[in-house]
Structure formats: C-alpha cells, structure tokens
C-alpha cells in the first residue's frame, strides 16, 4: 500500500514539472549514469526547487486553474492531501 502512495506523489510532482526542466534532468541523468530512481528523483526535486520561477508567458506545461486564472507559483502550492481511508 505504501508504494502506491509514493507512486501517486511522483506522478503528481511530475505533472507540475516544466517541460524544459524534464529534458534538462533526463540529460543530466544520462550524463551522470544515474540508475537509482529514488536517488535520481531526490536530486531532481532539489534541482527543480532551486530553479527560479518561470517568466510570465513561458511554457511550463501547466494548465490554468479551474477558474481560468494562471496556475499558482510552485511556492504557493500546498502538498496534495488524500482522504482518510476507512478501516475494515
């Protein structure tokens, strides 16, 4: 069960990653010969969070909010929450 939650978080994180960042990290991973996925994603997240926010109008691969406004800055985001599971 815990593994599926980790996968869900990884997919959620990747949905917010700018397209240019994805290509940059894949190139860096290939160059460094990183094979351990978990170590790679830890490095990738640190690298991504160290990047400045994109300029207005830059293609980040993000879609606008439901209200049609721009997507929030990554600094404004809160981690996704999951509803509590019912115990049987």
N, C-alpha and C positions, 0 to 999 in steps of 0.2 A: 504494500500500500504506500509506503513512504516513497518508493521510487517513482510512482506515478505522479505524486505531488511535485517532485523535483523536476520531472519532465515538463509538467504543466508550467512551472515557473520559467524554465528555459525558453519554452515557446513564447510565453508572454513577453519575456525580455527581448527576444529576437524580433518580435513584431514592432518594437519601438526603435530598433537599431537603424540608423540612417544607411541608405544603400552604399554610399561611398565608404562608410566605416566597415561594412561587411566585406567588401572587396579588399580593403586595406588589411583587415585582420586575417583573412584567408591567405593573402600573400605573405604576411608575416609568419603565419603558422607553417606554411610550406617552407619558407626560407629557414626557419629555426628547427624544422624537423620535429615539431611537437606532435606527439602521438597520444598523449594522455589527455582525453577530452576534458576531464574535470579541471586539470591544471590549466588547460587552454582557456576554458570559459572563465576561470577566476582572473587570469591575466587580461582576457578580452574585456571583462566588465570594468576592471580598474582602468584600462586604457580608454574605454568609452566614456567613463565618468570624468576622466581628466580632460576630455576634449571640451573646447568652448561651445556654447550653444550656437546652432547654425544661424546664418544671416537670414533676415526675412526674405521669403521667396525661394530659398534654397530647397532643392528636392531632398527631403528626409525620408520619404517612403511612408510618412504618417498621414492619416486621414483626419479631416476636421472632426470636432466633437459633434454629438447628435444635434446640437442647436445651430450648427453651421459655422460656428466660430473656429478660430485656429486651435490646433491641438495645444495643450499646455506644455510649458517647458519641462524638461526632464527633472528640473529641480522642484517643480510644483507637484509632481506626481507622488501619490502615496502607493505603497505596495498593494497589489490586489488582495482582496480578502475572500475567503471561501466560507460558505455557510457551515455551521457546525453539523457534524454527522450524527445521525440518530443511532444509538446503540441498540442492538437487538439481542 
